[in-house]
């Protein structure tokens, strides 16, 4: 094998060994664990209190929108780190492109702020 493929072989073999080891540990834990299901163990558990509602509860869409906005901005900000390590190699064009990128992000943030999406309650 070439030296290039040897590195992949080591990574793949490490992944296989890790998967087998994890599977082995889970199998041993399943065999050795006590398994005595009682009625109290099969009931739903809510912070040490008896559940007072059904299994289904409805949340407002505001929480989902807030979470989606967080993910969008988090992923977009993650693009800044690789750019920051190599921006000198690309010159002024890269700096202008990143400035436009940040302006677009800020415009989206201002739009969400004006719409009241960022209010938690």
C-alpha positions in Angstrom: 0.0 0.0 0.0 1.1 3.5 -0.6 1.9 5.8 2.3 -1.2 7.9 1.5 -3.6 4.9 1.9 -1.8 3.6 5.0 -3.1 6.6 6.9 -6.6 5.8 5.9 -6.1 2.2 6.9 -5.1 3.2 10.4 -8.1 5.5 10.8 -10.5 2.8 9.4 -9.0 0.1 11.6 -9.2 2.4 14.7 -12.9 3.1 13.9 -13.6 -0.6 13.5 -11.9 -1.4 16.8 -13.8 1.4 18.6 -17.1 0.2 17.2 -16.4 -3.4 18.2 -15.3 -2.3 21.7 -18.4 -0.1 22.1 -20.6 -2.9 21.0 -18.9 -5.4 23.3 -19.3 -3.1 26.3 -23.0 -2.6 25.5 -23.6 -6.3 25.1 -21.8 -7.1 28.4 -23.8 -4.4 30.2 -27.1 -5.8 28.8 -26.2 -9.3 30.0 -25.1 -8.3 33.4 -27.7 -5.7 34.3 -30.6 -6.5 36.6 -33.8 -6.7 34.7 -36.8 -6.8 37.1 -39.5 -4.6 35.6 -42.1 -3.5 38.2 -45.1 -1.3 37.8 -43.4 1.7 39.4 -40.4 1.4 37.1 -42.6 1.4 34.0 -44.4 4.6 35.0 -43.3 7.9 33.5 -40.9 10.0 35.7 -41.1 13.8 35.8 -38.5 15.3 38.2 -39.5 13.2 41.2 -43.2 14.1 41.0 -46.2 12.2 39.8 -47.0 13.2 36.2 -50.0 15.5 36.0 -50.5 15.6 32.3 -50.6 13.2 29.5 -47.6 12.1 27.5 -48.1 14.8 24.9 -47.7 18.5 25.6 -47.7 21.4 23.1 -45.0 24.0 22.9 -45.3 27.3 21.1 -43.5 27.6 17.8 -41.5 30.5 19.2 -39.1 28.1 20.9 -38.4 26.2 17.6 -37.9 29.5 15.7 -35.5 30.6 18.4 -33.6 27.3 18.2 -33.4 27.5 14.4 -32.1 31.0 14.6 -29.4 29.9 17.0 -28.4 27.0 14.8 -28.3 29.2 11.7 -26.1 31.9 13.3 -24.0 29.3 15.0 -23.2 27.4 11.8 -22.6 30.7 9.9 -20.2 31.9 12.6 -18.4 28.6 12.4 -17.4 29.7 8.8 -15.4 32.6 10.3 -12.8 30.4 12.0 -11.3 28.7 9.0 -11.4 32.0 7.1 -9.6 33.8 10.0 -6.7 31.4 9.8 -6.1 31.9 6.1 -7.5 35.3 5.2 -4.0 36.8 4.5 -3.4 34.3 1.8 -6.5 35.4 -0.2 -6.0 39.2 0.1 -8.4 42.0 0.0 -11.0 40.1 -2.0 -11.5 37.7 0.9 -11.8 40.5 3.3 -14.5 42.2 1.3 -16.4 38.9 0.8 -16.3 38.2 4.6 -17.5 41.8 5.3 -20.5 41.2 3.0 -21.1 37.9 4.7 -21.1 39.5 8.1 -23.3 42.4 7.0 -25.9 39.8 5.7 -25.8 38.0 9.0 -26.3 41.3 10.9 -29.2 42.2 8.7 -30.8 38.9 9.4 -30.2 39.4 13.1 -31.7 42.9 13.0 -34.7 41.6 11.0 -35.3 38.8 13.6 -34.9 41.3 16.4 -37.4 43.8 14.8 -40.0 40.9 14.3 -39.7 40.1 18.0 -38.4 36.5 17.4 -35.6 36.9 19.9 -38.0 37.6 22.8 -38.0 34.4 24.9 -41.3 34.9 26.7 
